[in-house]
């Protein structure tokens, strides 16, 4: 009688991992941080283009999908009482131009 070809480890056997990024690792962390760290890890694993913003006081996680930078090079800088200053009108105009893009 031959040996049965059942059981044992097989390539591709078992449930697929829910994580997109492999390999995974088990870590020990305080239980207090378990839920928030797991949520952060899952958000990072699911989206590669989003930035996560984490409020450390409330532990709320929000995604910032579009990142724009305000170009301050075109805003004139003036001197007033030996300090460098910018006019609020110039800054507001630059911000409005960014929002209209």
N, C-alpha and C positions, 0 to 999 in steps of 0.2 A: 504494500500500500504506500502511495507517495505522500509527500508532505503537502499539506493544504497551503494554498497561496493567499491566505486571508490574514488580516491583522498586521500589526507592525507599522512602522513609519513608512510613508510613501511620499514621494515628491508630489507636491500639489494637493496633498491630502489635508483635511481639516478645514476649519472655517477661515475665510480670508480676513486679514487684519483690517480694521476700520481706519487705520492710519495710512496716509499717503506717503509719508516720509519714513523710510526704513533704514536701519533696523531700530527696534525699540528696546528700552531698558527699564527695568524695575528700579525705582529709587525710594529711599526712606525720607519722608518729610513729616513735619508735625501735622497732626490731623486738622489743626486750625486753618492751615493753608491748602488743604487737599482740594476743596471744591474750586477755589479761585485759580489755583495753578493748573488744574485739569482743564478748566474752561479756557484759560489763556493758551495752553498747549493745543487744544482742539481748534481754537480760532486760528492760530498760527499754521496749523497743519492744513486747514481747509482753504485758506486764501493766501496766495503769495504776493499779491499786489496791494493789499490793504495794510495800513498801519493801525496798530492797536493803541488806543489811548486808555490808560488805566488810572482812574481816580483812586489814589492810595487811601483817602479817608473813607470813602464809601465802598471801595473795591468794585466799582462799576466799570464795565468794559464797553467801550464804544469803538466802532471802526471808522477810520478816516480814509476814504477811498481815493480822493483826489488831492494831490499835494501841489500847491502852487507857491511860488516864492515872489515876494514883493521886491522889485528891483529898486533899490535905493540909490543907485549910481546916478540916476537922472534928476534927482531932487537936489536943488541948490542948497548949499550950506553957507550960512551967514555967521558973522562974528558979532556978538553982543556982550559987552562988559567982559571982554577977554574969554568968552565961552563960545563954543560952536553950537549953533542952533539951526533948526529948520522951521519953516512956517507950516502951521497946521493945514493951511489951505493947500500947499504943495503936497503934503503927505496924504491928505484926503483925496486929492485928484489922482495921485498914483494908485491909491487903494481902489478908487472907483474904476479906474482903467483896468485893473486886475480883475475885478468882479465882472466886468463886461465882456471879458474874453471868452 
